[in-house]
Amino acid sequence: MATAKEEFRRLIDTLPDDATWEDVQYSIYVRERIERGRREASEGKTVDQGEIEQRMQHWLTE
């Protein structure tokens, strides 16, 4: 498993040379959210499609 520093370097290498600090921050944010989602999914912290559809229907009829 790569260290956070190694992952950061890989992430930076994917950005264009003219990337702004905002681009860097956004890329880190997206990466962190993806990792969090994967971790939660592996822990079984997910919501199935039927539940999502029920929630959306409820929101749309409020």
N, C-alpha and C positions, 0 to 999 in steps of 0.2 A: 504494500500500500504506500502510495506516494505521500510525502509530507505536504503540509499546507504551502510551504515555500516552493516546492517543486510544482505543485498544482498551479500556483500563482504565476510562476514563470511560463508554464505551458499556456495559460490563459493569455498572458501578455503577448506571447509570440503569435497568437491567432489574430490579434488586433492590427489594423493598418498602422503604418508609420505615423500618420497624422492624427491618430486617436487623441481625443481630449481626456482630461481628468474625469469628466462626466462619463465618457465612454467606458473608461476603466472601472469606475464605480458601478455603473450599470451592469457591466459584465460580471463583476464580483457578486452583485446582488442576485442576478439571474442564476449564477452557478450555485450560490448558497441555497436558493429556493429549490432548485432541482435536487440537490443533495438532501435537503430536509424532506422533500416529498418521497424520495427513494427510501430514506430511513423510516419514515412513517409507514410507508407501504409494507416494508419488510417486518414492521412491528404489528401489522394488521390494523393499523389506524386508517382505514379506508371507508368510503361510503359507496354502496353499490348503485348501479344505474337506476334501478327502480326508486330508491330513496331520493336520489337527485331529482328525478322527474316529479315525485310527489312534492318535494320542497319548492321546485320551480312553479308548479301549478298553484301552490299555496301563495307564493309571492305575487304571482300574476293576478290572483283573484282578490287580493287585499285592497 
